[in-house]
Amino acid sequence: MARAALAHLGIFVWDLAAMERFYSGVFGLVVTDRGVGAVFRNDLVFMTGSADQHHQLVLASGRLPDAPSTVMQISFK
């Protein structure tokens, strides 16, 4: 029987540039893509630590500074 494995995670952030620097500096993730969401019009930064995956983490703008941490998406394969 196959086991589920985490594929990627998306989170809403209030300072996109700071979070990009954090995940690059602390975890060594690299930016693979950027854009604006098709369904929700937030700025997106796609990051990965694996050369064979387009992204493992998606950072999305739109979190208000006083809002609690918000997971946008968790995907398993």
C-alpha positions in Angstrom: 0.0 0.0 0.0 1.4 3.4 -1.0 1.8 6.0 1.7 0.9 9.7 1.3 3.9 12.1 1.2 3.8 15.8 1.5 4.1 17.4 -1.9 4.0 21.1 -1.2 2.7 23.7 1.2 1.3 27.2 0.5 1.0 29.9 3.2 -0.4 33.5 3.2 2.2 36.0 4.4 2.1 39.7 5.1 5.7 40.5 4.0 6.5 38.5 0.9 10.0 39.7 0.5 11.0 39.0 4.1 9.6 35.5 3.9 11.4 34.8 0.6 14.6 35.9 2.3 13.9 33.7 5.4 13.2 30.5 3.4 16.1 31.1 1.1 18.5 31.9 3.9 17.5 29.4 6.6 16.4 26.5 4.4 18.3 27.1 1.2 15.2 27.2 -1.0 15.4 28.8 -4.4 12.8 30.8 -6.2 11.6 28.9 -9.3 8.7 31.1 -10.4 6.7 34.2 -9.5 3.3 35.4 -10.6 -0.2 36.5 -9.6 -2.9 33.9 -8.7 -5.5 33.1 -11.4 -8.3 32.5 -8.9 -7.2 34.9 -6.1 -5.2 37.8 -7.4 -2.4 37.6 -4.7 1.3 37.8 -5.6 2.9 34.4 -5.5 6.5 33.2 -5.0 7.2 29.5 -5.8 10.3 28.0 -4.0 11.9 24.6 -3.9 14.9 22.8 -2.4 14.7 20.0 -5.0 15.8 20.2 -8.6 13.1 17.8 -9.7 10.2 19.8 -8.2 8.9 23.1 -9.5 7.9 24.1 -6.0 7.6 22.7 -2.5 6.6 26.0 -0.9 4.3 28.7 -2.2 4.3 32.1 -0.5 1.2 34.2 -1.2 0.6 37.8 -0.3 -2.6 38.9 1.3 -2.2 38.1 5.0 -3.1 41.1 7.2 -0.4 42.0 9.8 -2.7 41.2 12.7 -4.1 38.0 11.2 -3.1 34.6 12.6 -0.9 32.3 10.6 -2.9 31.0 7.6 -2.2 27.9 5.6 -3.3 28.4 2.0 -2.7 24.8 0.7 -1.3 21.5 1.8 -0.9 18.9 -1.0 0.0 15.2 -0.7 0.9 12.7 -3.4 
